[in-house]
Amino acid sequence: MQVVAIFALLTTLVTLTMCDNPDFKANIMKCMEETKISRDELKAFYANGSKSADAKDNIKCYMKCMMEKMGHLKNGVFDDASAARSLKNWPQLKDHQAEVDEAIQDCKKEKGANDCETAFKITMCLKEHKAALQS
């Protein structure tokens, strides 16, 4: 089941090649530039399973940047309504909204020492939901 995987994909470099939205592609590039992260660093992080222990600050801040640009993180607070609205537009999630809503509600409570850490914790929480749904 790919329920929350789509949310995780929103913050990956893979989306750059899969998404036809030029604004989204521009946001990816802006966030990469702002956080001084390279394509290779992102690919390596995701190729290694996106483990929390492997995440450097620039990866965490890249996630924050993307979440802010998508309207899912505002002033360090996860906007669950905005995330839910975005995800409802994904055809792959049409029949899985209850699972997506549950994951969003659970993960919105995550809080880190700073906004980058908060964005990262939310993303990792959603990743855990995805893993639980697939098992």
Secondary structure, DSSP 8 states (H G I E B T S, - for coil): --TTHHHHHTTSTHHHHH---HHHHHHHHHHHHHHT--HHHHHHHHHTT--GGG--HHHHHHHHHHHHHTTSEETTEE-HHHHHHHHHT-GGGTT-HHHHHHHHHHHTT---SSHHHHHHHHHHHHHHHHHHHH-
